[in-house]
Amino acid sequence: MPPEVVSPLTLALTTCQDNFCSVNFFRRSSTQPSSRWIPYAALILSPKTKIFEGSDPELFETGSKIESQNNKDFMNRVVLSAEKLTKVVPSNDGDIVILDGIDLEINAGESVAVVGASGSGKTTLLGLLASLDSPSRGKVFLAGEEITNMDEESRADLRGKHVGFVFQSFQLLSSLTALENVMLPGELKGESNPAEEAKFLLARVGLENRHNHYPKQLSGGEQQRVALARAFASKPTILFADEPTGNLDTVTGQKVIDRLFDLNEEFATTLVLVTHDDRLALRCDRIIELIAGRIV
């Protein structure tokens, strides 16, 4: 019989109830009560839980195949797409075409960098994909819903459920401490204990000793790390980042890049970022280049 209580120091267990299942990156286990999307040590075993000693290679091979297929199915699911996306701005000298018939698909868990020269339409594309702006023509589908025919209230509700943001200028609330800034998404969602999640995320970005510091008391790199923690506090399906290292020096920027990709991997978030930073773009699974409003 398995023990009723397992030491918190024990590594996450592979468990089974009716059918074989395994702890994996994208699913919570019944033995892992934490709300975070990462494996934790099992604390209390259910009476129905069975422990396999590892003596049956065929069983674990079957489990690995199931997990691999589950992960593959997840990664092949399109969570963001655009069809003939066009943005035209009128001017005294005639219409200015910023984006011209963009077609793209981004899968769950994928990281994508949008690059191009200034004026190529990168930030405009990001704003349209994130439902912050409306296109002149074309469609955007986010988390299975067409957002281009929604009113602003509906788009805001969808953003609250699925979207996180990291901005070049940090966009922290100056009247709130680092901890309070990171708590904000959880408080807006009515979560029972947003402070616990905020403390966890600040520790993950190396700011466990900065809880009570206000933005003006933090360096640029520290402010951006608070912004990263806040973005992931909303548990987004998709994280949009607009030049997240643009205001940082090379060394500080590298630290922010490392934290961004560490958290993105832990939370299995889809990442779409705009950047001029080659180091950042090369860390992504795919690079989309824009020239004069078109993908090349």
C-alpha positions in Angstrom: 0.0 0.0 0.0 1.3 3.5 -0.7 1.9 5.8 2.2 -0.8 8.4 2.9 1.6 11.3 2.8 4.6 11.7 0.6 7.5 14.1 1.5 7.4 17.4 -0.3 11.0 16.7 -1.3 9.9 13.7 -3.4 10.0 14.4 -7.1 6.7 14.6 -8.9 5.3 11.1 -9.2 3.9 9.3 -12.3 0.5 8.2 -11.1 -2.5 6.3 -12.4 -6.2 5.9 -11.6 -8.3 4.0 -14.2 -6.0 4.4 -17.1 -2.3 5.2 -17.4 -1.6 8.9 -17.2 1.6 10.8 -16.6 2.6 14.1 -15.2 3.3 16.3 -18.2 3.9 19.9 -19.0 0.5 20.9 -20.1 -1.8 19.2 -17.6 -2.4 19.2 -13.9 -2.2 16.0 -11.9 -4.7 15.1 -9.3 -1.8 14.7 -6.9 -0.6 18.2 -7.6 -2.9 20.8 -6.0 -1.1 23.9 -7.1 -2.8 26.1 -9.7 0.4 26.7 -11.7 1.0 24.8 -14.9 4.2 23.2 -13.8 5.0 19.9 -12.1 5.2 19.9 -8.3 6.0 17.2 -5.8 3.0 15.1 -4.8 1.9 16.0 -1.3 -1.2 13.9 -0.5 -2.1 10.7 -2.4 -5.6 10.0 -3.3 -7.0 6.6 -2.0 -7.4 5.5 -5.6 -3.8 6.5 -6.6 -1.5 3.7 -7.6 2.3 3.9 -7.7 4.3 2.0 -10.3 7.8 0.9 -9.3 9.2 1.1 -12.8 9.4 -2.6 -13.3 7.2 -2.7 -16.3 9.0 -1.0 -19.3 6.1 -1.7 -21.6 3.7 0.3 -19.3 6.0 3.3 -19.2 6.6 3.1 -23.0 2.9 3.2 -23.5 2.6 6.2 -21.1 5.4 8.0 -23.0 3.6 7.5 -26.3 0.4 8.9 -24.8 2.2 11.9 -23.4 4.0 12.5 -26.6 0.8 12.4 -28.6 -1.0 14.7 -26.2 1.9 17.2 -26.5 1.9 16.9 -30.3 -1.9 17.5 -30.5 -1.5 20.6 -28.2 1.4 22.0 -30.3 -0.6 21.5 -33.6 -3.6 23.5 -32.4 -3.8 26.9 -34.0 -4.5 29.6 -31.4 -3.9 32.7 -33.5 -4.4 33.3 -37.2 -5.0 36.1 -39.7 -6.6 36.1 -43.1 -5.9 38.9 -45.6 -5.2 41.3 -42.8 -5.0 44.8 -44.1 -4.5 48.2 -42.4 -4.9 51.4 -44.4 -4.6 54.9 -42.9 -5.9 57.9 -44.9 -3.7 61.0 -45.3 -3.7 64.3 -47.2 -1.4 62.7 -49.8 -3.6 59.6 -50.2 -4.0 56.3 -48.4 -1.0 54.8 -46.6 -1.0 51.0 -46.7 0.6 49.8 -43.4 -0.3 46.1 -43.7 -1.2 44.5 -47.0 -3.0 41.2 -47.0 -1.3 39.3 -44.2 -2.0 35.6 -43.8 -0.5 33.7 -40.9 -1.1 30.9 -38.4 0.5 30.4 -35.0 0.2 27.2 -33.0 -0.2 26.7 -29.3 3.1 26.8 -27.4 5.0 28.3 -30.4 7.3 31.3 -30.0 7.3 33.7 -33.0 9.4 36.8 -33.6 8.1 39.5 -35.9 11.1 41.5 -37.4 11.6 44.2 -40.0 12.8 47.7 -40.5 11.1 50.7 -38.7 7.8 51.4 -40.5 7.4 47.9 -41.9 4.2 47.4 -39.9 5.4 45.2 -37.0 3.8 47.0 -34.1 0.6 47.5 -36.1 0.4 43.8 -36.8 0.9 43.1 -33.1 -1.9 45.5 -32.1 -4.3 43.9 -34.6 -3.5 40.3 -33.5 -3.9 41.3 -29.9 -7.3 43.0 -30.6 -6.0 46.4 -29.6 -6.9 47.8 -33.0 -9.3 47.0 -35.8 -8.1 46.2 -39.4 -9.4 48.0 -42.5 -10.0 44.6 -44.0 -9.4 40.9 -43.2 -10.0 38.7 -40.2 -8.2 37.7 -37.0 -9.0 34.6 -35.0 -7.8 34.4 -31.4 -8.4 31.3 -29.2 -10.9 30.0 -31.7 -13.0 33.2 -31.9 -13.1 35.8 -34.6 -12.2 39.1 -32.9 -12.6 41.4 -35.9 -16.4 41.4 -35.7 -16.5 42.0 -32.0 -17.3 45.3 -30.2 -14.7 46.7 -27.9 -16.4 45.3 -24.7 -16.3 41.8 -26.1 -12.7 42.2 -27.3 -11.7 43.5 -23.8 -13.3 40.4 -22.2 -11.4 38.1 -24.6 -8.1 39.9 -23.9 -8.7 39.5 -20.1 -9.2 35.7 -20.6 -6.4 34.9 -23.0 -3.9 37.7 -23.6 -0.9 39.0 -21.7 1.3 42.0 -22.7 4.9 43.1 -22.1 5.7 46.6 -23.4 9.0 48.3 -24.2 8.2 51.1 -21.6 7.2 48.6 -18.9 3.7 50.2 -18.2 3.9 49.6 -14.4 1.5 51.5 -12.2 3.7 54.0 -10.3 1.5 54.1 -7.2 1.7 50.3 -6.7 4.6 48.3 -5.3 6.2 45.5 -7.4 4.1 43.0 -5.5 0.9 44.9 -6.0 1.6 45.4 -9.7 1.9 41.6 -10.2 -1.1 40.9 -8.0 -3.3 43.1 -10.1 -4.4 40.6 -12.8 -5.4 38.1 -10.1 -7.3 40.7 -8.2 -9.2 41.7 -11.4 -10.1 38.1 -12.0 -11.3 37.7 -8.4 -8.7 35.0 -7.5 -8.7 34.0 -3.8 -5.0 34.5 -3.1 -3.3 36.6 -5.8 -0.5 37.6 -3.4 0.9 34.0 -3.3 1.0 33.7 -7.0 2.6 37.2 -7.3 5.3 36.3 -4.8 6.0 33.0 -6.7 6.4 34.9 -10.0 8.6 37.6 -8.5 10.9 34.9 -7.2 11.0 33.3 -10.6 12.3 36.6 -12.1 14.8 37.1 -9.3 13.0 39.9 -7.4 11.9 38.1 -4.2 13.6 40.9 -2.2 11.8 43.7 -4.1 8.2 43.1 -3.1 7.7 46.5 -1.4 9.7 48.6 -3.9 7.9 51.1 -6.2 8.8 51.3 -9.9 10.8 54.5 -9.4 13.0 52.6 -6.9 13.8 49.8 -9.5 16.2 49.8 -12.4 15.0 49.5 -15.9 15.8 45.8 -16.0 14.0 45.2 -12.7 11.0 47.0 -13.9 10.8 44.9 -17.0 11.1 41.7 -14.9 8.2 42.9 -12.8 6.3 43.5 -16.1 7.1 39.9 -17.1 5.8 38.5 -13.8 2.6 40.6 -14.1 2.1 39.3 -17.7 2.3 35.7 -16.6 0.2 36.3 -13.5 -2.8 36.6 -15.9 -2.1 33.0 -17.1 -2.4 34.0 -20.7 -3.0 31.7 -23.6 -0.9 34.1 -25.8 1.7 36.6 -24.6 2.4 39.6 -26.8 5.7 41.4 -26.3 6.5 44.7 -28.1 10.3 45.4 -28.1 10.7 44.0 -24.5 14.5 44.7 -24.5 14.3 48.0 -26.4 15.0 50.2 -23.4 17.7 48.0 -21.9 21.4 47.7 -22.2 22.9 44.5 -23.7 23.6 42.7 -20.4 20.3 43.6 -18.8 18.5 42.7 -21.9 20.0 39.3 -22.0 18.8 38.6 -18.4 15.2 39.7 -19.4 15.4 37.4 -22.5 16.4 34.5 -20.3 13.6 35.1 -17.8 11.1 35.5 -20.6 11.8 32.2 -22.3 12.2 30.4 -19.0 8.7 31.5 -17.9 7.3 30.9 -21.4 8.5 27.3 -21.3 7.2 26.7 -17.8 3.7 28.1 -18.6 3.5 26.6 -22.1 2.4 30.0 -23.4 2.2 31.0 -27.0 4.7 33.9 -27.5 4.4 36.6 -30.2 7.0 39.3 -30.0 8.2 42.3 -32.0 11.9 43.0 -31.9 15.0 44.5 -33.5 17.1 42.4 -31.2 18.6 39.5 -33.2 19.4 37.6 -29.9 15.8 37.7 -29.0 14.5 36.7 -32.5 16.9 33.7 -32.7 15.6 32.3 -29.5 12.1 31.9 -31.1 10.8 28.9 -32.9 10.0 30.9 -36.0 10.8 34.4 -37.4 8.3 36.4 -39.5 9.9 39.2 -41.5 7.9 42.2 -42.7 8.8 44.5 -45.6 6.5 47.3 -46.5 3.6 45.6 -44.8 4.0 42.2 -46.3 5.4 38.9 -45.1 8.6 37.9 -47.0 
